[in-house]
Amino acid sequence: MIVMPRRLADDVADRIRALINEQQLEAGMRLPAERQLAIRLGVSRNSLREALAKLVSEGLLLSRRGGGTFVRWQHEPWSEQNIVQPLKGLLADDPDYSFDILEARHAIEGSTAWHAALRASDADKEKIRLCFEATLVDDPDLASQADVRFHLAIAEASHNVVLLQTMRGFFDLLQSSVKQSRQRMYQVPPVFAGLTEQHQSILDAILRGDADGARQAMMAHLSFVHTTIKQFDEDRARQARITRLPGDADISSGEKNR
């Protein structure tokens, strides 16, 4: 039996994975610049690029031309099997069920924020803070992913595994069902500013251990998100009606009768 030598890129890729775990880099967070990372790992930039390309192909990293390399969202198998799959069928039949998920989040995330304010460790608080800072990037896709991580970091800080896994399941669903609306929120300056202010209020309440304040800030934030996404959907439907030609219905009906 011939054992093929392990490629250098594979070793470098493993070291990058270890670095991500050690630094607790979350989805939407950027890796150090290529030059700095190569020096830190003690490898050539060619070997580093090969390793990064490998991790991008595996779905662990996301590369933005001219913008760097970022950690990508990873779903959890537990939530996929126990929560996501049963609800995917509902969303496929009727996308409006996404609003049912948003309503459920009101009930659950008010609790995660309340518990996080009481139970968060220093490490938990630092992770929530880092996730909040990651939402401030200019890229709407990365900002929306960091938004998800911010909420999940709060759920993790609640130290309630049922709440956490339920939240993970919800966000697995919402990643696809309202992904465009979530990204759009980060493209509209007044909405972006509102989200940032609300996230800051939630963060501040958790950092000072104010459970009631954290819950109220979270509820206000989710109400804003619900209203904004609903408005986006209504605007899109209105635009579709406006762009439809007045005679389209008559033409379509005439073609059917031929």
LOZAGU-469024 format. One record per residue: residue in three letters; x, y, z of N, C-alpha, C in turn; residue number from 0. Coordinates in steps of 0.001 Angstrom, whole numbers, plus 500000, padded with zeros to 6 digits. Layout:
% LOZAGU-469024
SITE   resn    neast   nnorth      nup   caeast   canorth     caup    ceast   cnorth      cup   resi
SITE    Ala        X        Y        Z        X         Y        Z        X        Y        Z    NUM
...
END
This chain:
% LOZAGU-469024
SITE   resn    neast   nnorth      nup   caeast   canorth     caup    ceast   cnorth      cup   resi
SITE    Met   500844   498797   500000   500000    500000   500000   500875   501247   500000      0
SITE    Ile   500603   502141   499061   501389    503373   498941   500670   504492   499673      1
SITE    Val   501364   505129   500615   500790    506239   501359   501280   507540   500751      2
SITE    Met   500361   508307   500231   500729    509585   499608   501094   510603   500674      3
SITE    Pro   502140   511382   500442   502526    512403   501423   501442   513461   501566      4
SITE    Arg   501279   513923   502750   500270    514954   503029   500740   516279   502437      5
SITE    Arg   499868   516935   501698   500220    518188   501050   500350   519307   502069      6
SITE    Leu   501257   520224   501789   501483    521359   502682   500214   522185   502836      7
SITE    Ala   499468   522337   501746   498241    523138   501800   497238   522554   502792      8
SITE    Asp   497203   521218   502895   496292    520579   503847   496692   520910   505283      9
SITE    Asp   498003   520893   505544   498485    521244   506881   498167   522703   507215     10
SITE    Val   498386   523567   506238   498107    524992   506454   496610   525198   506683     11
SITE    Ala   495769   524472   505925   494321    524585   506093   493911   524180   507510     12
SITE    Asp   494525   523102   508028   494220    522662   509393   494621   523728   510402     13
SITE    Arg   495733   524403   510154   496192    525439   511080   495287   526665   511039     14
SITE    Ile   494735   526938   509858   493781    528055   509746   492502   527715   510507     15
SITE    Arg   492037   526469   510388   490856    526042   511150   491106   526208   512654     16
SITE    Ala   492300   525797   513080   492642    525915   514498   492669   527380   514920     17
SITE    Leu   493186   528239   514061   493245    529674   514366   491839   530250   514516     18
SITE    Ile   490923   529840   513627   489535    530315   513692   488901   529911   515022     19
SITE    Asn   489149   528676   515449   488610    528204   516725   489240   528921   517911     20
SITE    Glu   490562   529094   517863   491265    529747   518967   490823   531199   519137     21
SITE    Gln   490653   531884   518006   490265    533298   518048   488755   533482   518147     22
SITE    Gln   488017   532358   518114   486553    532383   518176   485964   533312   517114     23
SITE    Leu   486488   533168   515893   485994    533979   514788   484633   533456   514349     24
SITE    Glu   483676   534352   514254   482306    533983   513909   482020   534325   512457     25
SITE    Ala   480861   533839   511968   480446    534125   510603   480406   535630   510371     26
SITE    Gly   480993   536063   509257   481034    537485   508920   482302   538175   509362     27
SITE    Met   483090   537511   510224   484342    538117   510682   485457   537839   509674     28
SITE    Arg   486351   538810   509518   487406    538703   508516   488689   538138   509107     29
SITE    Leu   489362   537290   508325   490662    536776   508722   491704   537879   508587     30
SITE    Pro   492848   537750   509257   493919    538738   509073   494302   538846   507603     31
SITE    Ala   494907   539970   507231   495340    540176   505850   496294   539054   505438     32
SITE    Glu   496311   538755   504160   497089    537624   503653   498546   537668   504096     33
SITE    Arg   499177   538817   503983   500586    538939   504354   500786   538655   505841     34
SITE    Gln   499929   539237   506673   500038    539032   508118   499793   537569   508483     35
SITE    Leu   498810   536945   507808   498476    535557   508105   499622   534628   507704     36
SITE    Ala   500255   534913   506568   501379    534087   506117   502533   534156   507115     37
SITE    Ile   502814   535361   507606   503883    535531   508585   503528   534817   509885     38
SITE    Arg   502281   534958   510298   501840    534346   511546   501954   532827   511501     39
SITE    Leu   501630   532224   510342   501672    530775   510193   503049   530267   509762     40
SITE    Gly   503923   531205   509347   505260    530811   508928   505282   530054   507620     41
SITE    Val   504427   530455   506671   504354    529770   505376   504434   530795   504256     42
SITE    Ser   504671   530308   503042   504705    531204   501895   503294   531643   501541     43
SITE    Arg   503189   532742   500851   501867    533246   500473   501206   532327   499450     44
SITE    Asn   502025   531637   498615   501444    530697   497656   500785   529525   498384     45
SITE    Ser   501474   528991   499410   500899    527887   500188   499649   528343   500926     46
SITE    Leu   499691   529577   501449   498541    530122   502156   497348   530258   501212     47
SITE    Arg   497590   530777   500014   496497    530961   499059   495860   529632   498679     48
SITE    Glu   496695   528610   498521   496181    527286   498189   495306   526746   499325     49
SITE    Ala   495754   526969   500564   494986    526506   501723   493675   527273   501840     50
SITE    Leu   493716   528581   501616   492498    529393   501679   491508   528957   500609     51
SITE    Ala   492013   528675   499399   491137    528225   498309   490472   526907   498685     52
SITE    Lys   491201   526032   499364   490658    524751   499804   489514   524973   500786     53
SITE    Leu   489706   525882   501739   488681    526142   502754   487480   526861   502161     54
SITE    Val   487716   527677   501137   486603    528323   500444   485757   527270   499735     55
SITE    Ser   486433   526316   499074   485710    525260   498356   484925   524365   499309     56
SITE    Glu   485420   524232   500557   484719    523414   501557   483561   524163   502206     57
SITE    Gly   483466   525473   501943   482371    526248   502502   482655   526871   503854     58
SITE    Leu   483891   526731   504348   484220    527310   505649   484486   528801   505540     59
SITE    Leu   485086   529220   504415   485455    530620   504231   484748   531198   503011     60
SITE    Leu   484700   532509   502977   484101    533251   501865   485106   534307   501450     61
SITE    Ser   485452   534347   500164   486456    535289   499675   485801   536418   498901     62
SITE    Arg   486165   537648   499237   485663    538825   498530   486828   539495   497819     63
SITE    Arg   486744   539618   496494   487835    540217   495741   488088   541645   496213     64
SITE    Gly   489305   541874   496656   489665    543207   497140   489159   543497   498536     65
SITE    Gly   488410   542553   499133   487829    542801   500449   488307   541870   501535     66
SITE    Gly   489054   540810   501163   489575    539899   502166   488825   538578   502205     67
SITE    Thr   489157   537785   503207   488559    536467   503387   487816   536427   504712     68
SITE    Phe   486598   535886   504695   485718    535928   505852   485247   534525   506238     69
SITE    Val   484905   534370   507505   484320    533126   507976   482878   533067   507484     70
SITE    Arg   482488   531895   507003   481160    531741   506426   480218   531066   507413     71
SITE    Trp   478929   531311   507237   477903    530715   508104   477920   529209   507983     72
SITE    Gln   477860   528513   509128   477801    527053   509165   476522   526624   509904     73
SITE    His   475733   525740   509274   474512    525301   509958   474823   524142   510897     74
SITE    Glu   473968   523937   511848   474139    522877   512839   473284   521662   512481     75
SITE    Pro   473881   520438   512413   473111    519238   512064   471899   519013   512976     76
SITE    Trp   472049   519272   514297   470947    519031   515231   469719   519823   514827     77
SITE    Ser   469914   521119   514570   468763    521956   514227   468232   521609   512845     78
SITE    Glu   469114   521184   511946   468679    520807   510602   467704   519630   510665     79
SITE    Gln   468015   518634   511461   467195    517427   511519   465935   517607   512360     80
SITE    Asn   466048   518345   513452   464959    518390   514416   464001   519573   514253     81
SITE    Ile   464475   520635   513629   463623    521813   513507   463459   522250   512056     82
SITE    Val   464555   522316   511323   464506    522890   509981   463688   522041   509018     83
SITE    Gln   463987   520747   508941   463314    519905   507953   461797   519917   508076     84
SITE    Pro   461228   519770   509287   459758    519779   509386   459131   521091   508920     85
SITE    Leu   459853   522199   509077   459292    523501   508709   459577   523899   507267     86
SITE    Lys   460575   523264   506650   460910    523627   505279   459747   523379   504330     87
SITE    Gly   459026   522289   504588   457872    521994   503742   456816   523075   503822     88
SITE    Leu   456590   523596   505035   455607    524669   505201   456026   525913   504428     89
SITE    Leu   457302   526273   504531   457793    527468   503847   457749   527294   502335     90
SITE    Ala   457987   526060   501863   457945    525803   500429   456521   525982   499893     91
SITE    Asp   455530   525579   500677   454131    525702   500260   453612   527131   500386     92
SITE    Asp   454089   527840   501402   453610    529201   501646   454702   530027   502324     93
SITE    Pro   455400   530893   501576   456484    531702   502135   456047   532601   503288     94
SITE    Asp   454754   532872   503396   454274    533733   504477   454510   533112   505851     95
SITE    Tyr   454817   531812   505880   455127    531189   507165   456394   531787   507782     96
SITE    Ser   457197   532490   506983   458392    533130   507534   457996   534158   508601     97
SITE    Phe   456806   534751   508452   456345    535698   509467   455939   534983   510744     98
SITE    Asp   455493   533724   510629   455226    532940   511833   456522   532722   512608     99
SITE    Ile   457617   532503   511862   458914    532317   512515   459345   533604   513207    100
SITE    Leu   459126   534732   512550   459480    536014   513164   458666   536254   514435    101
SITE    Glu   457390   535865   514408   456560    536003   515610   457073   535106   516736    102
SITE    Ala   457475   533891   516372   458008    532974   517380   459302   533508   517981    103
SITE    Arg   460071   534193   517156   461315    534781   517664   461041   535803   518761    104
SITE    His   459929   536522   518654   459587    537484   519708   459522   536793   521063    105
SITE    Ala   458859   535643   521073   458694    534928   522338   460013   534367   522840    106
SITE    Ile   460818   533829   521917   462048    533146   522324   463190   534120   522604    107
SITE    Glu   463400   535102   521731   464567    535970   521893   464421   536974   523030    108
SITE    Gly   463189   537266   523398   463027    538075   524603   463603   537324   525798    109
SITE    Ser   463405   536001   525800   463933    535168   526884   465443   535005   526807    110
SITE    Thr   465980   534805   525590   467430    534627   525478   468160   535892   525924    111
SITE    Ala   467622   537048   525562   468260    538300   525963   468190   538479   527477    112
SITE    Trp   467050   538136   528056   466860    538268   529508   467844   537371   530254    113
SITE    His   467932   536102   529837   468839    535164   530494   470300   535536   530249    114
SITE    Ala   470605   536011   529043   471986    536381   528728   472468   537511   529630    115
SITE    Ala   471588   538466   529909   471961    539577   530780   472306   539091   532186    116
SITE    Leu   471671   538004   532609   471909    537475   533951   473052   536460   534000    117
SITE    Arg   473280   535732   532895   474186    534591   532935   475464   534748   532114    118
SITE    Ala   475541   535740   531253   476683    535843   530339   478004   535969   531095    119
SITE    Ser   478976   535163   530672   480330    535266   531227   481071   536386   530499    120
SITE    Asp   482260   536693   530962   483064    537710   530282   483344   537290   528845    121
SITE    Ala   483610   535993   528641   483867    535489   527286   482620   535616   526417    122
SITE    Asp   481448   535339   526984   480187    535484   526249   479986   536934   525819    123
SITE    Lys   480229   537838   526735   480034    539261   526440   480988   539739   525353    124
SITE    Glu   482223   539239   525391   483193    539624   524370   482768   539103   523000    125
SITE    Lys   482233   537887   522950   481771    537323   521678   480597   538134   521122    126
SITE    Ile   479661   538500   521988   478517    539307   521536   479011   540645   520995    127
SITE    Arg   479969   541242   521694   480516    542535   521255   481193   542409   519892    128
SITE    Leu   481983   541363   519699   482673    541159   518430   481683   540918   517294    129
SITE    Cys   480625   540172   517574   479598    539942   516560   478894   541249   516193    130
SITE    Phe   478647   542083   517196   478039    543388   516924   478941   544217   516017    131
SITE    Glu   480234   544262   516310   481168    545036   515498   481223   544520   514067    132
SITE    Ala   481060   543194   513902   481085    542605   512561   479886   543025   511724    133
SITE    Thr   478788   543455   512359   477615    543903   511598   477849   545264   510951    134
SITE    Leu   478929   545928   511307   479177    547279   510809   479928   547311   509489    135
SITE    Val   480243   546130   508904   480970    546088   507640   480087   546617   506512    136
SITE    Asp   480722   547006   505402   479993    547597   504279   479279   546561   503420    137
SITE    Asp   479741   545323   503430   479157    544279   502594   477832   543802   503201    138
SITE    Pro   476694   543985   502497   475386    543602   503052   475279   542120   503387    139
SITE    Asp   475882   541260   502559   475816    539821   502803   476541   539470   504100    140
SITE    Leu   477750   540001   504264   478527    539713   505471   477886   540345   506702    141
SITE    Ala   477337   541543   506534   476686    542209   507664   475467   541416   508127    142
SITE    Ser   474707   540871   507160   473518    540104   507535   473902   538789   508210    143
SITE    Gln   475022   538195   507774   475497    536984   508442   475948   537295   509868    144
SITE    Ala   476625   538430   510033   477064    538830   511369   475860   539132   512259    145
SITE    Asp   474798   539651   511658   473549    539900   512385   473033   538593   512989    146
SITE    Val   473043   537529   512185   472619    536217   512669   473503   535773   513835    147
SITE    Arg   474811   535928   513670   475745    535499   514715   475557   536307   515996    148
SITE    Phe   475204   537568   515875   474947    538407   517046   473811   537817   517871    149
SITE    His   472732   537463   517199   471577    536906   517900   471878   535525   518468    150
SITE    Leu   472634   534720   517727   472978    533399   518233   473962   533482   519395    151
SITE    Ala   474852   534477   519371   475790    534651   520486   475025   534991   521763    152
SITE    Ile   473947   535746   521625   473102    536058   522776   472414   534785   523273    153
SITE    Ala   471932   533964   522329   471299    532697   522713   472302   531793   523425    154
SITE    Glu   473542   531765   522932   474583    530968   523579   474834   531468   524998    155
SITE    Ala   474812   532788   525165   475072    533380   526478   473936   533144   527456    156
SITE    Ser   472776   532712   526959   471658    532395   527862   471925   531097   528612    157
SITE    His   472833   530282   528082   473200    528995   528681   471979   528090   528865    158
SITE    Asn   471086   528158   527864   469922    527275   527814   469974   526568   526461    159
SITE    Val   470303   525275   526479   470552    524554   525234   469304   524443   524371    160
SITE    Val   468129   524368   524966   466896    524262   524179   466636   525567   523429    161
SITE    Leu   466776   526692   524115   466613    527987   523452   467640   528153   522341    162
SITE    Leu   468880   527758   522610   469943    527909   521622   469679   527083   520373    163
SITE    Gln   469345   525812   520542   469128    524956   519377   467890   525380   518596    164
SITE    Thr   466875   525853   519296   465690    526355   518597   466042   527579   517763    165
SITE    Met   466846   528463   518337   467279    529647   517601   468105   529271   516379    166
SITE    Arg   468968   528298   516530   469776    527863   515386   468881   527340   514269    167
SITE    Gly   467859   526598   514645   466936    526087   513644   466197   527199   512930    168
SITE    Phe   465742   528187   513673   465044    529314   513072   465935   530037   512066    169
SITE    Phe   467180   530263   512453   468049    531023   511564   468475   530220   510346    170
SITE    Asp   468539   528888   510467   468773    528078   509278   467658   528317   508268    171
SITE    Leu   466437   528420   508749   465297    528683   507872   465333   530109   507328    172
SITE    Leu   465574   531058   508209   465530    532460   507812   466661   532832   506868    173
SITE    Gln   467771   532076   506901   468869    532350   505982   468393   532293   504540    174
SITE    Ser   467450   531405   504241   466957    531283   502875   465645   532037   502667    175
SITE    Ser   464757   532011   503655   463415    532566   503450   463373   534083   503434    176
SITE    Val   464214   534752   504206   464204    536219   504212   465607   536769   503972    177
SITE    Lys   466457   535974   503315   467840    536398   503108   467923   537710   502339    178
SITE    Gln   467152   537832   501249   467215    539045   500445   466729   540257   501233    179
SITE    Ser   465657   540087   501996   465143    541198   502792   466144   541604   503869    180
SITE    Arg   466793   540612   504482   467783    540907   505526   468947   541690   504929    181
SITE    Gln   469424   541263   503747   470517    541982   503104   470085   543391   502719    182
SITE    Arg   468841   543524   502261   468356    544829   501842   468318   545808   503015    183
SITE    Met   468036   545296   504223   468006    546167   505390   469351   546848   505601    184
SITE    Tyr   470425   546166   505200   471754    546738   505366   472167   547613   504185    185
SITE    Gln   471284   547729   503184   471557    548581   502030   470822   549913   502114    186
SITE    Val   469865   550009   503024   469089    551248   503188   469638   551990   504415    187
SITE    Pro   470322   553110   504219   471004    553803   505330   470160   554032   506578    188
SITE    Pro   468915   554541   506473   468139    554756   507706   467833   553441   508440    189
SITE    Val   467584   552373   507677   467304    551077   508301   468571   550534   508946    190
SITE    Phe   469690   550634   508237   470975    550193   508770   471273   550916   510086    191
SITE    Ala   471041   552222   510088   471288    553007   511300   470385   552555   512439    192
SITE    Gly   469128   552249   512111   468203    551774   513134   468616   550438   513713    193
SITE    Leu   469030   549518   512833   469494    548207   513293   470709   548344   514211    194
SITE    Thr   471627   549206   513804   472848    549397   514595   472529   549955   515975    195
SITE    Glu   471651   550930   516025   471267    551531   517304   470561   550509   518199    196
SITE    Gln   469701   549695   517587   468981    548678   518372   469921   547603   518893    197
SITE    His   470828   547136   518039   471812    546144   518485   472676   546696   519612    198
SITE    Gln   473032   547978   519488   473848    548601   520536   473098   548634   521864    199
SITE    Ser   471800   548909   521800   470992    548956   523021   470909   547577   523673    200
SITE    Ile   470740   546549   522849   470690    545182   523377   472025   544830   524022    201
SITE    Leu   473111   545121   523309   474449    544830   523816   474701   545536   525131    202
SITE    Asp   474388   546821   525194   474643    547606   526406   473879   547038   527603    203
SITE    Ala   472629   546647   527370   471812    546109   528467   472398   544794   528983    204
SITE    Ile   472872   543952   528065   473470    542681   528477   474779   542922   529224    205
SITE    Leu   475577   543849   528750   476868    544128   529391   476700   544657   530818    206
SITE    Arg   475634   545406   531049   475432    545940   532400   474553   545030   533270    207
SITE    Gly   474135   543879   532711   473359    542924   533484   471920   543320   533701    208
SITE    Asp   471380   544147   532812   470002    544626   532931   469073   543687   532157    209
SITE    Ala   468515   542691   532840   467701    541672   532168   466441   542256   531538    210
SITE    Asp   465717   543073   532301   464481    543664   531763   464791   544592   530596    211
SITE    Gly   465868   545376   530720   466258    546278   529641   466649   545518   528387    212
SITE    Ala   467357   544391   528553   467766    543575   527409   466551   542999   526700    213
SITE    Arg   465578   542518   527478   464373    541953   526873   463592   543035   526128    214
SITE    Gln   463425   544191   526725   462684    545265   526070   463380   545729   524795    215
SITE    Ala   464719   545834   524844   465470    546260   523664   465350   545229   522552    216
SITE    Met   465370   543952   522912   465244    542896   521911   463855   542903   521283    217
SITE    Met   462827   543075   522092   461467    543093   521570   461253   544271   520616    218
SITE    Ala   461792   545426   520983   461680    546601   520121   462398   546360   518792    219
SITE    His   463557   545719   518871   464331    545427   517671   463582   544476   516748    220
SITE    Leu   463027   543403   517299   462327    542425   516478   461058   542998   515861    221
SITE    Ser   460398   543895   516579   459224    544571   516015   459625   545409   514809    222
SITE    Phe   460767   546078   514920   461295    546881   513819   461622   545993   512616    223
SITE    Val   462285   544861   512864   462647    543935   511790   461393   543400   511104    224
SITE    His   460408   542986   511904   459157    542448   511363   458475   543484   510466    225
SITE    Thr   458346   544696   510968   457677    545760   510213   458435   546100   508943    226
SITE    Thr   459776   546144   509027   460597    546511   507875   460515   545459   506778    227
SITE    Ile   460614   544179   507136   460543    543117   506134   459162   543093   505476    228
SITE    Lys   458132   543307   506275   456780    543346   505721   456627   544505   504745    229
SITE    Gln   457225   545654   505080   457172    546821   504200   457907   546553   502897    230
SITE    Phe   459065   545877   502984   459812    545520   501784   458969   544642   500871    231
SITE    Asp   458279   543666   501445   457443    542770   500652   456302   543533   499977    232
SITE    Glu   455698   544454   500717   454605    545249   500153   455107   546160   499040    233
SITE    Asp   456301   546743   499233   456886    547600   498202   457171   546804   496932    234
SITE    Arg   457672   545579   497110   457987    544742   495958   456710   544373   495198    235
SITE    Ala   455650   544049   495927   454383    543710   495278   453804   544929   494561    236
SITE    Arg   453926   546099   495191   453417    547334   494588   454182   547656   493309    237
SITE    Gln   455497   547468   493336   456315    547740   492162   455961   546796   491018    238
SITE    Ala   455656   545552   491351   455267    544587   490326   453966   545009   489655    239
SITE    Arg   453037   545552   490449   451770    546020   489873   451986   547239   488984    240
SITE    Ile   452876   548128   489418   453123    549355   488653   453748   549049   487303    241
SITE    Thr   454666   548087   487283   455388    547789   486041   454590   546926   485077    242
SITE    Arg   453449   546427   485527   452615    545615   484641   451843   546513   483687    243
SITE    Leu   451886   546205   482396   451210    547028   481409   449699   546913   481556    244
SITE    Pro   448956   548037   481312   447497    548026   481499   446783   546956   480694    245
SITE    Gly   447273   546633   479489   446573    545681   478647   447034   544248   478785    246
SITE    Asp   447951   543990   479733   448506    542644   479857   447429   541589   480108    247
SITE    Ala   446502   541899   480996   445466    540924   481353   444603   540586   480141    248
SITE    Asp   444236   541634   479364   443395    541407   478192   444126   540588   477144    249
SITE    Ile   445429   540909   476948   446217    540184   475948   446342   538726   476337    250
SITE    Ser   446651   538516   477642   446811    537148   478137   445522   536356   477975    251
SITE    Ser   444388   537017   478282   443100    536335   478175   442792   536001   476726    252
SITE    Gly   443128   536941   475822   442869    536706   474402   443672   535561   473848    253
SITE    Glu   444943   535445   474315   445794    534364   473827   445264   533017   474261    254
SITE    Lys   444707   532967   475473   444182    531693   475987   442964   531239   475204    255
SITE    Asn   442193   532229   474681   440950    531883   473990   441182   531503   472525    256
SITE    Arg   442423   531661   472059   442691    531334   470665   442749   529820   470450    257
END
